[in-house]
Amino acid sequence: MSDFNKGTFLQQLSDVQFSSDVQSSWNALDSGVMDYARLIHQKRVDNCQPGSAFNDWWQSCCELLAPRQMAIKGVDFAGKEGGEYIELINNGPLILDLAGWRINAGSDGQDMTFPENTLCYPGKSLRIYTNKAGELSFNSRQAVWNNRGDAAFLFDASGELVSSWRYGVKAHDAIEFANICFDGQEKYTEADEYAELANLSSGWLDLSGWQLSAGKDQNFTFPEGAVLKPNGKIRVYTNHLDQASGGFSFNSPRAVWNNKGDTGKLFDYKGNIVCEYSYGAAK
């Protein structure tokens, strides 16, 4: 029980939170919450404070897990809707008071700390503008979000990192090709062949406007709002929709990956090369 390390558990939560391994996630959460509940219980008993085992367990749940309800939903760095902003969302089920929470816009000094009684209800979003009267704001006279790319970090009142978001050049080092399955099983069209991209970080990656190229006139552009979850993978199929892996497709009636060898390239929304993957004769 005394071996439980709260900081270590919180650092591991990103892996657990977005893992597709249900049983492993439940085991990790159950173990962490119960170990911390025992510490809370023992401290309460040692200090002769009233309470119950249920409240100890509930306090453990809330302290460890409730902040993870809050996530960065997106960054409008172009100011399309009346000024640039970052948007947060409460994925529920509890009302959260964000007093003392902090957003960092990727550089020292680019911080916004939430005032007292900043409540965010389940399923609701908050927008924090760069400088907009009457709204939550950085109160900055200069842009805080770089149009070439930037990183956003959300910290809770205790200073723990809750959510992060990267786009443009700041996302380049966090993504790579995991694989290109170039020999599909479907005859003639090979519609089930795909390129797979992997997020190497514990933060969200914004892929809006990014382009995957399989060669001349064989390009797929990620739609607005396309994201890659922390430590996750997505696939872009030749002509197949699989929602479980992102739901992306070239919608090509013929194969796009040459079985003898080819090179896939990924570009960001500015057209900058991010990474590439070669196989077969193209190596």
KAKA-V83238 format. One record per residue. N is the residue number from 0. RES is the residue in one letter. PSI is psi in degrees with one decimal (NA if undefined). OMEGA is omega as a letter, one per 30 degrees, with the letter a starting at -180 (none if undefined). D_LAST is the distance of its C-alpha to the last C-alpha in whole Angstrom. Layout:
((N,RES,PSI,OMEGA,D_LAST) (N,RES,PSI,OMEGA,D_LAST))
This chain:
((0,M,-41.2,a,52) (1,S,-12.8,a,53) (2,D,-9.1,a,49) (3,F,128.7,l,48) (4,N,111.2,a,46) (5,K,-44.3,a,46) (6,G,-42.7,l,43) (7,T,-42.6,l,41) (8,F,-42.8,a,42) (9,L,-36.4,l,41) (10,Q,-30.7,a,38) (11,Q,-11.6,a,37) (12,L,-32.7,a,38) (13,S,-41.4,l,35) (14,D,-43.5,a,33) (15,V,-42.3,a,36) (16,Q,-34.5,a,37) (17,F,12.7,a,34) (18,S,144.1,l,33) (19,S,-3.5,l,33) (20,D,94.4,a,34) (21,V,-51.6,a,38) (22,Q,-41.7,l,40) (23,S,-38.9,l,38) (24,S,-45.7,l,39) (25,W,-42.1,l,42) (26,N,-44.8,a,43) (27,A,-43.1,a,41) (28,L,-45.2,a,43) (29,D,-44.5,a,46) (30,S,-46.4,a,46) (31,G,-47.1,a,46) (32,V,-43.6,a,48) (33,M,-41.3,l,51) (34,D,-41.1,l,50) (35,Y,-35.7,l,51) (36,A,-38.0,l,54) (37,R,-38.5,l,56) (38,L,-43.6,l,55) (39,I,-43.9,l,57) (40,H,-47.2,a,60) (41,Q,-40.5,l,60) (42,K,-40.4,l,61) (43,R,-43.6,a,63) (44,V,-43.4,a,65) (45,D,-30.9,a,65) (46,N,8.2,l,67) (47,C,39.6,l,69) (48,Q,145.1,l,68) (49,P,163.0,l,68) (50,G,-163.8,a,65) (51,S,162.2,l,64) (52,A,-36.9,l,61) (53,F,-45.5,a,60) (54,N,-34.0,l,60) (55,D,-44.8,l,58) (56,W,-42.0,a,55) (57,W,-39.4,l,55) (58,Q,-38.9,l,55) (59,S,-46.3,l,52) (60,C,-48.4,a,50) (61,C,-44.5,a,51) (62,E,-41.5,a,50) (63,L,-39.9,a,47) (64,L,-32.8,a,46) (65,A,-41.0,l,48) (66,P,-26.6,a,46) (67,R,-7.3,l,42) (68,Q,-31.5,a,44) (69,M,131.6,a,43) (70,A,155.1,l,40) (71,I,126.8,a,39) (72,K,-29.1,a,38) (73,G,165.7,l,37) (74,V,119.7,l,37) (75,D,86.5,a,38) (76,F,-13.2,a,37) (77,A,-7.2,l,38) (78,G,43.7,a,42) (79,K,-25.0,a,42) (80,E,60.5,l,45) (81,G,29.5,l,47) (82,G,147.4,a,45) (83,E,151.0,a,42) (84,Y,163.1,l,43) (85,I,141.0,a,41) (86,E,132.7,l,42) (87,L,155.5,l,43) (88,I,140.9,l,43) (89,N,110.0,a,46) (90,N,6.6,l,44) (91,G,172.5,g,48) (92,P,2.9,a,50) (93,L,151.8,l,52) (94,I,131.3,l,53) (95,L,135.8,l,52) (96,D,114.8,a,53) (97,L,11.1,l,51) (98,A,126.5,l,53) (99,G,-9.0,l,52) (100,W,159.0,a,48) (101,R,141.1,l,46) (102,I,131.1,l,43) (103,N,134.0,a,41) (104,A,28.4,l,39) (105,G,-11.5,a,36) (106,S,154.9,l,39) (107,D,133.5,l,42) (108,G,-11.6,l,45) (109,Q,70.6,a,43) (110,D,148.7,l,45) (111,M,123.5,l,47) (112,T,130.4,a,50) (113,F,137.6,l,51) (114,P,173.7,l,55) (115,E,148.0,l,57) (116,N,37.4,l,58) (117,T,96.1,a,54) (118,L,139.9,l,54) (119,C,122.1,a,51) (120,Y,156.5,a,52) (121,P,132.1,l,50) (122,G,-2.3,a,48) (123,K,158.3,a,48) (124,S,157.3,l,46) (125,L,136.4,l,47) (126,R,133.6,l,46) (127,I,111.1,a,46) (128,Y,164.3,l,46) (129,T,-45.7,l,46) (130,N,96.4,a,49) (131,K,120.8,a,52) (132,A,138.0,l,55) (133,G,2.0,a,56) (134,E,160.2,l,53) (135,L,133.7,a,51) (136,S,152.4,l,50) (137,F,-16.1,a,48) (138,N,42.4,a,51) (139,S,136.0,l,48) (140,R,-10.7,l,49) (141,Q,155.5,l,46) (142,A,141.6,l,43) (143,V,-15.9,a,41) (144,W,119.3,a,38) (145,N,128.1,a,35) (146,N,-21.3,l,34) (147,R,-21.8,a,30) (148,G,148.8,a,30) (149,D,175.3,l,32) (150,A,143.3,l,33) (151,A,140.3,a,36) (152,F,134.6,l,38) (153,L,122.6,l,41) (154,F,143.1,l,43) (155,D,-177.8,a,46) (156,A,-20.7,l,50) (157,S,-1.1,l,49) (158,G,5.5,l,46) (159,E,137.2,l,43) (160,L,122.9,a,40) (161,V,-41.5,a,40) (162,S,148.6,l,37) (163,S,159.5,a,35) (164,W,134.1,l,33) (165,R,147.3,l,30) (166,Y,161.6,l,29) (167,G,-142.0,a,27) (168,V,-25.5,l,26) (169,K,-11.6,l,27) (170,A,-7.7,a,25) (171,H,-45.5,a,22) (172,D,-6.7,a,22) (173,A,2.9,a,23) (174,I,145.6,l,20) (175,E,164.5,l,17) (176,F,128.0,l,15) (177,A,-33.3,a,16) (178,N,156.1,l,14) (179,I,113.5,l,13) (180,C,97.1,a,15) (181,F,-8.3,a,14) (182,D,84.8,a,17) (183,G,162.2,a,20) (184,Q,-17.7,a,23) (185,E,126.2,a,25) (186,K,146.6,l,26) (187,Y,-59.7,a,25) (188,T,-26.3,a,24) (189,E,44.8,a,22) (190,A,-22.1,a,24) (191,D,3.8,l,23) (192,E,155.2,a,19) (193,Y,161.4,l,18) (194,A,136.7,a,16) (195,E,130.6,l,18) (196,L,143.9,a,19) (197,A,138.1,l,20) (198,N,118.4,a,23) (199,L,0.7,a,23) (200,S,172.8,l,27) (201,S,15.2,l,30) (202,G,167.0,l,31) (203,W,142.5,l,31) (204,L,126.5,l,28) (205,D,115.3,a,29) (206,L,12.4,a,26) (207,S,123.7,l,29) (208,G,-1.9,l,27) (209,W,155.6,a,24) (210,Q,133.5,l,21) (211,L,125.0,a,18) (212,S,132.1,l,16) (213,A,14.2,a,14) (214,G,-175.7,a,15) (215,K,128.3,l,18) (216,D,22.5,l,21) (217,Q,76.0,a,19) (218,N,143.1,l,20) (219,F,129.4,l,22) (220,T,125.5,l,25) (221,F,133.6,a,26) (222,P,165.1,l,30) (223,E,132.3,l,32) (224,G,-1.0,l,33) (225,A,128.6,a,30) (226,V,158.1,l,29) (227,L,118.5,a,27) (228,K,160.9,a,29) (229,P,131.4,l,29) (230,N,23.1,a,27) (231,G,176.2,l,26) (232,K,149.5,l,23) (233,I,157.1,l,23) (234,R,145.4,l,22) (235,V,108.7,a,21) (236,Y,163.6,l,22) (237,T,-48.5,l,21) (238,N,61.2,a,25) (239,H,139.3,l,27) (240,L,118.7,l,29) (241,D,99.8,a,29) (242,Q,-30.5,a,31) (243,A,-25.9,a,30) (244,S,17.3,l,27) (245,G,-30.7,l,28) (246,G,28.6,a,29) (247,F,144.9,a,26) (248,S,144.1,l,25) (249,F,-21.0,a,23) (250,N,42.3,a,26) (251,S,132.0,l,24) (252,P,-7.4,l,26) (253,R,163.5,a,23) (254,A,143.5,l,20) (255,V,-17.3,a,17) (256,W,122.9,a,14) (257,N,125.3,a,13) (258,N,-23.7,a,13) (259,K,-20.7,a,11) (260,G,143.4,a,8) (261,D,173.4,l,8) (262,T,127.1,l,8) (263,G,139.3,l,11) (264,K,141.8,l,13) (265,L,128.2,l,17) (266,F,146.5,l,19) (267,D,-177.0,a,23) (268,Y,-10.6,l,26) (269,K,-0.2,a,26) (270,G,8.2,l,23) (271,N,136.6,l,21) (272,I,132.1,a,18) (273,V,-50.8,l,18) (274,C,166.3,l,14) (275,E,163.6,a,11) (276,Y,123.0,l,9) (277,S,149.4,l,5) (278,Y,163.0,l,5) (279,G,-137.9,a,6) (280,A,-16.0,a,5) (281,A,-10.9,a,4) (282,K,NA,none,0))
